[in-house]
Amino acid sequence: MHRAYTMVASAADTGADKDAPLKEDIRLLGRLLGDVLRAQEGEDMYAVVETIRQTAVRFRREADAGAAKELDGMLKILTREQTITVVRAFSYFSHLANIAEDQHHIRRRRAHLLAGSRPQQGSVSFALCKLAGAGVDEATVTRFFRQALISPVLTAHPTEVQRKSILDAEHDIARLLAERDRPLTPKEQAANLHLLRSRVATLWQTRMLRYSKLTVADEIENALSYYRITFLRELPGLYDDIEADIAAQYGGPDAPPSAIAASYVQMGSWIGGDRDGNPNVNAATMRHALARQATTILDFYLDETHTLGAELSVSTLMVRCTPALQLLADSSTDSSDHRSDEPYRRALIGIYARLASTARALGAANILRQEVGHAEPYENAAAFAADLQILIDSLNANHGAMLVQPRLSTLKRAADIFGFHLASLDMRQSSDVHERVLAELFAKAGAAPAYAELDEEAKVALLLAELGQPRLLYSPYISYSAETESELGVLRAAREIRQRYGARAVRNYIISHTETVSDLLEVLVLQQETGMLRTTDQGSALDLMVIPLFETIPDLQRAAGIMQRLMALPLVRRLVEAQGLEQEVMLGYSDSNKDGGFLTSNWELYKAELGLVQVFAQAGVKLRLFHGRGGTVGRGGGPSYEAILAQPKGTVNGQIRLTEQGEIIASKFSNAEIGRRNLELLVAATLEASLMPPAADDAQQGQLAGFEAVMAEISERAYRAYRDLVYDTPGFTDYFFAATPIAEIAELNLGSRPASRKSTRRIEDLRAIPWGFSWGQCRLLLPGWYGFGSAIGGWIGEGDGADARLVQLRAMFQHWPFFATLLSNMDMVLAKTDLAIASRYSLLVQDAALRERIFKRITAEHAATLACLERITGASERLAGNPLLARSIQNRFAYLDPLNHLQVELIKRHRSVGHEPGKVDERVHRGIHLSINGVAAGLRNTG
């Protein structure tokens, strides 16, 4: 066994025996990678990589200054070709370690289930047990599922560093690694090992980076791969498990599953419909997105229907069928005498023919299996589901109930969940764009010459008047700007898509930078202009729910007031009533963090939610919150289960949507079992947060009020500390652009969206995603902790009362889920932060005085934050409550460190020659981008 990548750090060896399989898997994958490296790059290159690895491990274990100097010297003398090989080796090791850890999570969970111990926290069965213990009855639980909407929304963004080819190779490696957990004969084991080695070799020979700009169409295809891997089968399967869990909890282990006829988990997508800051998204991308989504789901339906036709060989010579099933069989396109007594097969052949016609009508280019005869396409997915229900009813009535599971019931579930559209495509655009479009329409219609210059009151009056008009502003005989034509074209495309694929295909319109009531009314007018808002004598009908997105700190502070004024308008009230007295509001985590820092962002989001709950309760409208969470803690990331349970009371109520972004999608859903677990976590947390009875103790309510008062004071201090550094310190912008790889990230072909909204170097114009991603790359992760130490230290103070204030903070940590989750997420960020590595990046700042001044402030705040966190939690080690994650992070550092050191060295080389044509060394450039990929893979949630 080779020594390369053996991951035998002492920190790992102190773990319990239950982690031994993880270490063995990592050893195996590391050995295979070492074999590939030796075979393809030679013994000398292997020796270079191994020496760097050993030196990095020594530096990490012993904090050896000599090892640091030795490592630095080794990296500086590497040739460009050697540098790229070393970067690739350590990057691929990070990817392989991720695969091993994911497999170990699956292994641990299966062992827990096989042991038959009590349900795991985060499972639906655990939540049901807890609710039953609190007196929540079965009827309440069943009603929850019939009324709930839980929606993960997949989004693309400019830090997604994975290529689909890499994901596919890793999926194969994960599958082969999982095979080794079952008994294998020596021959099977040898075959498995051979395939694993070949897949690792494939990974090594597969290009990790994109050399052309990622298009929206590419992003759509990347997202669709997760449906094939996880969602299409695991989501219907989760429904079956939940029904069985309800029956077991309330009816006993032998009770039949509880039938819940509702699609409470529905998938959403922004990919192809999110136009905010992305000029590459338009009406064409929306049409393409739905065509590809429909093709994906119809391919699944066709495959499953074909397989069912082979499986359901039931003969009426042996058992009866219902008249409805016989009628369906008789109307089939199949007339073969060989199947005259097999009504299920004949019915399925007819269903397949109708599905094939439907697929062609909805844009599918290639039906792999030719249908028998011609049939009319289905009018909608409900008609397809109704045919499947006929098969189910007939089997249940004629001794065939055991044949319904698993394929037929899964297919019927999928039809209910995914329809013919697969996922609801959200539309998003900035309020600034809407204002410009309306200004042009008003001006050219002669209704208002200078709409944009009106004050808010005048705008609202004009917009309401226009919404009461039977005529349109737009005229086909007038020329408009390209922007106006494009925006109206997008809405017309949405109307066509809804008619073609069903109303669920597009049903939400999100307004970025919502600052006023007029921002929302403008989109109502635009819908009216395109036939999506219709007013008749019978009432008003609105196709797309208009959803405000409150992003910055000031926006969050205005959120409740804006919604109160909006819903008080009679016209809006009628539209909300037509929506079933439901209204969604989206909260942005990323921009509020970049605007005000981690602690203040979380507090302002919490306050905004409380304010919205009160406003909606007064209006008698059900509130659905859409959480725009990112991958990093600074952008609202962290464990979703804990995040949902930490929401203020009354903000969930069975209704929640949240974004899943970039590499987090791969982390959560590229493995079917882990994907199933993550979907269950969402459901379990929403169930518990919605139905768990609140504490009625007045003392507890008073304690919470005291906690919130303390948080308000702390937040103000943290806000000042963060703003003082990021926005008010001269030269900070220059420091950021020099000491992080932000410039190099912007050059990567990572996504279809630009890294900045405008071509400036202002922090205000930089997108929040690359802002956080850059701090992760240099291992500072500043957006996830900066300001906490100043805030807490200043609030506790010294002298009289300091001890009492510390006791108060400890009580907040013990008894307030919001504060406990905030500290837990920050603890994870600090565990991944490394000032020694960050100091190497600071040397990229040419101005020594600026470098010393700012880095000194950052290190002082870091020390203060660690000290305050320890005083509150009592834990001197990071992630003391999550030793598995702590070991995982520590084990990775020895392999991440060389990547960071190499990245710094490559950035120096790259920047030293400037960007003049002919001077840029593409191999150096490629090495930087490879290192970015490797660091992101090693840290996992950095985007």
Sequence and secondary structure as in RCSB ss.txt:
>XXXX:A:sequence
MHRAYTMVASAADTGADKDAPLKEDIRLLGRLLGDVLRAQEGEDMYAVVETIRQTAVRFRREADAGAAKELDGML
KILTREQTITVVRAFSYFSHLANIAEDQHHIRRRRAHLLAGSRPQQGSVSFALCKLAGAGVDEATVTRFFRQALI
SPVLTAHPTEVQRKSILDAEHDIARLLAERDRPLTPKEQAANLHLLRSRVATLWQTRMLRYSKLTVADEIENALS
YYRITFLRELPGLYDDIEADIAAQYGGPDAPPSAIAASYVQMGSWIGGDRDGNPNVNAATMRHALARQATTILDF
YLDETHTLGAELSVSTLMVRCTPALQLLADSSTDSSDHRSDEPYRRALIGIYARLASTARALGAANILRQEVGHA
EPYENAAAFAADLQILIDSLNANHGAMLVQPRLSTLKRAADIFGFHLASLDMRQSSDVHERVLAELFAKAGAAPA
YAELDEEAKVALLLAELGQPRLLYSPYISYSAETESELGVLRAAREIRQRYGARAVRNYIISHTETVSDLLEVLV
LQQETGMLRTTDQGSALDLMVIPLFETIPDLQRAAGIMQRLMALPLVRRLVEAQGLEQEVMLGYSDSNKDGGFLT
SNWELYKAELGLVQVFAQAGVKLRLFHGRGGTVGRGGGPSYEAILAQPKGTVNGQIRLTEQGEIIASKFSNAEIG
RRNLELLVAATLEASLMPPAADDAQQGQLAGFEAVMAEISERAYRAYRDLVYDTPGFTDYFFAATPIAEIAELNL
GSRPASRKSTRRIEDLRAIPWGFSWGQCRLLLPGWYGFGSAIGGWIGEGDGADARLVQLRAMFQHWPFFATLLSN
MDMVLAKTDLAIASRYSLLVQDAALRERIFKRITAEHAATLACLERITGASERLAGNPLLARSIQNRFAYLDPLN
HLQVELIKRHRSVGHEPGKVDERVHRGIHLSINGVAAGLRNTG
>XXXX:A:secstr
   TT    HHHHTS GGGHHHHHHHHHHHHHHHHHHHHHH HHHHHHHHHHHHHHHHHHHH  HHHHHHHHHHH
HT  HHHHHHHHHHHHHHHHHHHHHHHHHHHHHHHHHHHHT S  TTSHHHHHHHHHHTT  HHHHHHHHHH EE
EEEEE  TT    HHHHHHHHHHHHHHHHTTS   HHHHHHHHHHHHHHHHHHHHS  S SS   HHHHHHHHHH
HIIIIIHHHHHHHHHHHHHHHHHHHH TTS         B  EE TTTB TT TT SHHHHHHHHHHHHHHHHHH
HHHHHHHHHHH    TTTS   HHHHHHHHTSS   GGGTT HHHHHHHHHHHHHHHHHHHTT    SS  SS  
   SSHHHHHHHHHHHHHHHHHTT GGGTTTHHHHHHHHHHHHTTTSSEE EEEEHHHHHHHHHHHHHHHTS TT
GGGS HHHHHHHHHHHHT SS S  TTS   HHHHHHHHHHHHHHHHHHHH GGGS EEEEET  SHHHHHHHHH
HHHHTTSEEEETTEEEESSEEEEEE SHHHHHHHHHHHHHHHTSHHHHHHHHHTTSEEEEEEESHHHHHHH HHH
HHHHHHHHHHHHHHHHHHHT EEEEEEE  SSGGGT S HHHHHHTS TTS TTEEEEEEEHHHHHHHHSSHHHH
HHHHHHHHHHHHHHHHS     HHHHHHHHHHHHHHHHHHHHHHHHHHHHHTTSTTHHHHHHHHSSHHHHHHS  
 SS SBSSSS  GGGB HHHHHHHHHHTT  GGGTTTHHHHHHHHH SSTTHHHHHHHHHHHHHH HHHHHHHHH
HHHHHHH  HHHHHHHHTT S HHHHHHHHHHHHHHHHHHHHHHHHHH  SSTTTT HHHHHHHHHHHHHHHHHH
HHHHHHHHHHHHTTT TTT  HHHHHHHHHHHHHHHHHHSS  
